Amino acid sequence: MSNAATAIAQAHTEAQEKKAAKATKNASRARSFQETADRKAAAPIATLEAVKALIPTDAQAAAIARAFAIDEVDTDEVFGAGFNSVMEEIKIMEPILATTVNGEKNYRALEMHMQRIVGARVASAFGQAQFYETKRQAAREMSSGFTNENRDEDRMGVDGQANRAAFAREFAAQLGMKTYGLSALAEGAAKAYAEYFGSEWKPYSRNSARSLDRQIADAQADALGF
């Protein structure tokens, strides 16, 4: 084979290798993107219902306070703090974010902003609730004779300190009361949102955003006599 033919063959081989490498790289990127999207889709969504499913009930919170000598949460006060803080922010931000379109007030930007503000409170309560549930289950396992074969964990240490199981229960109890309070704050915030905008708060998503746009468009069309 001549030198020219050899050079052409080598160039062709290199081009094919580069093309294959690029295709592999693109496929890897596509898989990585899809995996990220799948993880995001599978991740639990922070809602008030999800929070309620994990935190102590009113009766359980009262029992925790008694059993562990922890101050009970004044849920009325915390709920009111969540409600009032959101209402106050709405009043401050309304003249900034609300606009007038064809003589009609458009609250789209304000509603999106407050949707995320309330969402932050719900997400905080949900994150704490998940952590609480994890530690509650850990304390349960450590305290159960059926799942804990190491019975030394249920005895006093030589230094007189509480054993590991007792510490785990105490820690879970503290977390339970914290998430109980954060839930009340989130509920108050969501209540203020619903009262002002006339619709229940829902976690932000592209679908909910499109739904909100559709609702606004329908209301504007109706006002214009379309």
Beta strands, then each sheet from edge to edge (+ up, - down):
strand 1: 99-101
strand 2: 104-106
sheet 1: 1+ 2-
end
